Amino acid sequence: MHCFELHRGSLPLLVSLPHNGIEIPDDIRSSLVDEAQSAPDTDWHVDRLYDFAISLGASVLKPRYSRYVIDLNRPPDDASLYPGQNVTGLCPTIAFSGRPIYRDGKAPDSEVIIQRRALYWQPYHAALQTELHRLKLAHGRALLWEGHSIRPELPYLFEGRLPDFNLGTAEGRSFPDARLRAVEAVLATQSDYNWISNGRFKGGYITRHYADPQAGIHAFQLELAQSTYLDESMTVFDAVKAAPVQALIARMMDVALHVPD
């Protein structure tokens, strides 16, 4: 079963899009409440947003299945990434709205979660790890860029309105602070989008787990407000709105790759 798609590039850069998947197997879909069957918490069209990265020479990894099947950016033991805050789990049962995802009595039990982890989570992570290893062998270093997006207002998860660009480096543990300052300088040259570093989103499991700065492997998460590149419904890609966002991300990537630590 092919549960991900990997494009291998020539740069020491891997773009991972773990919440881009939209498919839900029929047996799982039938257990979801009606509003969850459209997977509203998808990182809509981030693969299209990042299609420029392939032409730059980046590797790109994206899943086939929805985060409602399993969340690829959560730890396999489902430990909370943000203790004390509302979060969603490895096999989410609560949507970003705070409402249930599953019909009564249909939420996955521990055995089902183990099965899904083997079927969907492990293959994606094996591919991610293998590609990072390939890039490290080829270049002596690698940058893992985690591409995410989210609706800018979600009271269940955070107060107020999210900034447009949310940079996460696990408080400096996954990406050098000097290089982060250089990426921030790119954002500081423009006034169309606001931004924050290590705010509500500091980097998920993938950013935290795969970063190994001592070995030359860095990880950086960008959580975009979906209002920056989608239409007003925040489900339809808006190419005109997206173009300057893509150009800005490309500049950020260039700096992230080439500025010394």
C-alpha positions in Angstrom: 0.0 0.0 0.0 1.5 3.3 -1.1 0.7 5.8 1.7 3.1 8.6 0.7 4.7 10.1 -2.3 8.4 11.1 -2.3 10.2 13.2 -4.9 14.0 13.0 -4.5 15.8 16.2 -5.2 19.4 17.4 -5.5 19.6 19.9 -2.7 20.3 19.0 1.0 16.7 20.0 1.6 13.7 17.8 2.4 10.3 19.4 2.6 7.9 17.3 4.6 4.1 18.0 4.4 2.6 15.5 7.0 -0.9 17.1 7.1 -1.5 17.4 3.4 -3.2 14.0 3.0 -6.9 14.0 2.3 -7.9 10.4 1.8 -9.8 8.5 4.5 -10.4 4.7 4.0 -14.1 3.8 3.8 -14.1 1.7 7.0 -12.8 4.7 8.9 -14.9 7.2 7.2 -18.1 5.4 8.1 -17.2 5.8 11.8 -16.8 9.6 11.6 -19.5 12.2 12.3 -20.8 13.9 9.2 -18.8 17.1 9.5 -15.5 15.2 10.1 -15.9 13.2 6.8 -14.6 16.2 4.8 -11.5 16.3 7.1 -11.8 20.1 7.8 -8.5 20.2 9.7 -6.4 19.4 6.6 -3.4 21.6 5.7 -5.2 22.4 2.5 -3.1 22.5 -0.7 0.3 22.9 1.0 1.6 20.5 -1.7 0.6 23.0 -4.3 2.0 25.9 -2.3 5.3 24.1 -2.1 5.4 22.9 -5.7 8.1 25.5 -6.4 10.5 23.6 -4.1 10.8 20.8 -6.6 12.1 23.2 -9.2 14.6 24.5 -6.7 15.9 21.0 -6.2 14.3 20.0 -2.9 13.1 16.6 -2.0 9.4 16.6 -1.1 7.5 14.0 1.0 3.8 14.1 1.3 1.2 11.6 2.7 -1.8 10.2 1.0 -4.1 9.9 4.0 -5.7 12.4 6.3 -4.5 13.3 9.8 -7.9 12.0 10.9 -6.6 8.5 10.0 -3.4 9.2 12.0 -1.4 12.3 12.7 2.1 11.9 11.3 3.4 14.8 13.4 2.6 13.2 16.7 4.9 10.9 18.8 4.2 7.2 18.4 3.4 7.0 22.2 1.0 10.0 21.8 2.8 12.1 24.4 1.5 15.7 24.4 3.7 18.1 22.5 2.3 21.1 24.4 1.5 20.0 28.0 -1.3 22.0 29.6 -2.7 23.2 26.3 -5.6 21.8 24.2 -4.0 19.5 21.5 -5.1 16.7 19.2 -3.6 13.2 19.4 -2.0 10.5 17.3 -5.4 9.2 16.2 -7.4 12.4 16.8 -10.9 12.1 18.4 -11.4 15.8 18.8 -11.4 18.3 15.9 -9.8 21.7 16.0 -13.3 23.0 16.7 -13.3 21.0 19.9 -16.1 18.8 18.6 -16.0 15.0 18.4 -14.6 13.4 15.2 -16.2 10.0 15.8 -19.7 8.7 16.2 -20.6 7.4 19.7 -18.7 4.3 20.4 -16.7 4.4 17.2 -13.4 6.0 18.4 -10.3 3.8 17.8 -9.2 1.7 20.7 -5.6 0.8 21.5 -5.5 -2.1 19.1 -6.7 -0.1 16.2 -4.2 2.7 17.0 -1.4 0.1 16.9 -2.6 -1.1 13.5 -2.9 2.4 12.1 0.6 3.2 13.4 2.0 0.2 11.5 0.0 0.9 8.3 0.3 4.6 7.9 2.7 6.2 10.5 5.7 4.0 10.3 6.1 4.0 6.4 6.1 7.8 6.3 8.7 8.1 9.0 10.8 5.4 7.5 10.8 7.2 4.2 11.6 10.5 6.0 14.5 9.0 7.9 15.9 7.3 4.8 15.7 10.4 2.7 17.4 12.5 5.4 20.1 9.9 5.6 20.6 10.0 1.8 20.9 13.8 1.8 23.3 13.7 4.7 25.5 11.2 2.9 25.4 13.1 -0.4 26.0 16.6 1.1 27.4 16.2 4.6 24.3 18.0 6.0 20.6 18.2 5.5 17.7 20.6 6.3 14.3 19.2 7.1 11.6 21.9 6.4 8.2 21.1 7.9 5.4 22.7 5.9 2.1 23.3 7.7 -0.9 25.5 7.6 -3.9 26.2 9.8 -6.9 28.4 10.0 -5.9 31.6 11.7 -8.7 31.6 14.3 -9.3 28.4 16.4 -10.4 29.2 19.9 -10.1 25.6 21.0 -6.4 25.6 20.3 -5.3 29.2 20.8 -6.5 32.7 21.8 -7.0 35.5 19.3 -5.7 35.4 15.8 -2.6 33.5 14.7 0.2 35.4 13.0 0.6 34.8 9.3 4.0 33.1 9.5 4.8 31.0 12.6 8.4 29.8 12.7 9.3 26.9 15.0 12.7 25.7 15.9 11.9 23.9 19.2 13.2 26.9 21.1 16.5 26.7 19.2 17.1 23.0 19.7 16.4 22.0 16.1 17.8 25.0 14.1 20.7 27.4 14.9 19.6 30.7 16.4 22.0 32.7 14.1 20.4 31.2 11.1 16.9 31.8 12.5 17.9 35.5 12.9 18.7 35.5 9.2 15.4 33.9 8.2 13.6 36.5 10.4 15.5 39.2 8.6 13.9 38.1 5.3 10.5 38.5 6.9 11.5 41.8 8.4 12.1 43.2 4.9 8.4 43.0 4.1 5.2 44.4 5.6 2.5 42.3 4.0 2.6 39.5 6.6 3.2 39.4 10.3 5.2 36.7 12.0 6.5 35.2 15.2 9.2 32.7 16.1 8.5 29.9 18.6 5.1 31.2 19.6 2.1 29.0 19.9 3.7 26.6 17.4 7.3 25.7 18.2 7.7 22.6 15.9 6.0 19.3 16.3 7.3 15.7 16.7 9.0 15.6 13.3 10.9 18.9 13.9 11.9 17.9 17.4 12.7 14.2 16.7 14.7 14.3 13.5 16.9 17.4 14.2 20.4 16.4 15.0 22.5 19.6 14.9 25.6 17.9 16.0 25.4 15.7 12.9 24.5 18.5 10.6 20.8 17.8 10.4 18.6 20.8 11.2 14.8 21.0 11.2 12.6 24.1 10.8 8.8 24.3 10.9 6.7 26.9 9.2 3.0 27.0 10.2 1.2 29.4 7.8 -2.1 31.0 8.4 -4.3 29.6 5.7 -5.7 33.1 5.0 -2.3 33.9 3.3 -2.8 31.6 0.4 -6.4 30.3 0.3 -9.7 32.0 -0.6 -12.2 33.2 2.0 -13.5 29.7 2.6 -10.0 28.6 3.4 -10.3 25.5 1.4 -9.6 26.7 -2.2 -6.1 27.6 -3.4 -5.8 31.2 -4.6 -2.8 31.4 -7.0 -2.7 35.2 -6.9 -2.6 35.3 -3.1 -0.2 32.4 -3.0 2.5 33.8 -5.4 4.1 36.3 -3.0 3.9 33.8 -0.2 5.8 31.3 -2.3 8.4 33.8 -3.2 8.9 34.7 0.4 9.2 31.1 1.5 11.7 30.5 -1.3 13.9 33.3 0.1 13.6 31.9 3.6 14.6 28.5 2.4 17.7 29.9 0.6 18.8 31.7 3.7 18.1 28.6 5.9 20.3 26.5 3.6 23.2 28.9 3.1 23.7 31.2 6.0 26.5 29.9 8.3 25.5 28.9 11.8 
